[in-house]
C-alpha cells in the first residue's frame, strides 16, 4: 500500500490499464471509421504496398489513415509510434487486422438486421442470380420487412448474402433458399411475399420456385419485378414484326459505328450537341435514350454520316460503313418507327422511373401500370397516324420514295384480294398497330398477379 497517497498498488495498476484501454479504444475508433468510410464509398482498402514507410502509394486505407493523422493528434501519435519503434508492436493497420475488423463489422450488421427482422416477425424474400467474373453462379439474398422505430414505420430492404448456386433447376434453388432461411434463423411460415425475376425457373406457375414455396406456405404471395416485367413486355412487342426488329438493330448500329473510332466520335460531336446512346434489350431506359437522341437530332446525325461518307480523307471502310448506314436510315420505315417508338418509350421510361421510387405502396404501382395500359389503348391510333405524318414530312424533305408496294402472303382462306398488296405505308402502320397491341396485352398479362393481390 502507498500510505502517503492513501491508495493501493492495484488501484494505480487499474488506472494505468484504464488509460491504456481508452487510448486503444480511441485508436480503434479511428481505424474503424476509416474502414467504414472506404466501404461507404465502395473503395478497396489494399494498395500496391502495405509499408507505411514507403514514399509511394500504400493503399486507400493507409493513405486515409495518414491523412487523418495530419489533423488528429491520436492518429498522429499512433502513426509516429508505429513508424519509429524498433521493437515489435501491434499497430492494427495490417491487412490481416483489416480483414478481421471487416468480418466483425459485417457480423454485427447481420446481427442487427436479423434482430429487426425477427422483431418485425413477417417478411418477404427476394432472390436473384447472375454469374460473376469467375463464372460462378451467385444468388443474392434480400429481405424486405417493416422496421419500427421511434421516428416511425418504414419498409426496409436489407441485403443479406451471396449464395453460390449448385444447380439451375427449380427444386435445387428452392432447397437452397429454404436451407438459407433456416440457417439465418428465419421461419418460412412467417414469409408473406416472394420477389424474383420473370424467368420460368423462378416465376413458373406450375413448377417454378415461387409455386414450390407457395405450396409450402400459401401466404407467401409472389409478385414479379415490375421493371423486369415491363422490359419483357417491350421485348415481346418489338419482336412482333421484322420491321421493328430491323429498326432497333439500326439504332444499335448507329452507336456502334460512331463509338468504334475516336475520329468518328469527334465528327459526331461537331454536328450533334449530345452523344448517341447505346440500345440495350435488358434496360429499356437505355433504349429510350438511344431512340430519343435519334428523334431529336435526326438531321444532324444524317449530316455527320454524310460527312464521313463523302470525306475524301476518310478510309474506305469508314466511307463504306457510313454509306451503308445511311441506306438503312434514309427510309420511310425507319423514320416511321422512330417517331412511333419515341413517345411510347418515353412513357415506358417514365413509368419505370416511378416504379423505382422508394416507399411506393402496392396501389400506387397498380395505378401507374394501369395508366400505361390506358395510354396504349387510348393513343393506339393517334400514335400510328402521327408517326406516319412525321415520317412523310421527313421523306418529303430528303426526297425518299414511299410508294413502293410490299407483297403479302395470304395467311388464311377468306381474305380479300386487296389484302395481298398493301402499300409500304399500310404495311408499316399494320405492324405498328400489332406492336402496340402486343405491348398492351403483355403488360396486362404480366400484371395480372399483382392486380389480383391488390384486389
Helices and strands as residue ranges (DSSP letters): H 9-40, H 60-69, H 73-84, H 95-120, E 123-131, E 137-149, E 152-164, H 170-183, G 188-190, E 191-195, H 200-203, H 209-216, E 221-222, H 226-238, H 242-259, H 262-271, H 284-296, H 298-310, H 316-329, H 332-355, H 362-378, H 380-398, G 417-420, H 424-446, H 448-454
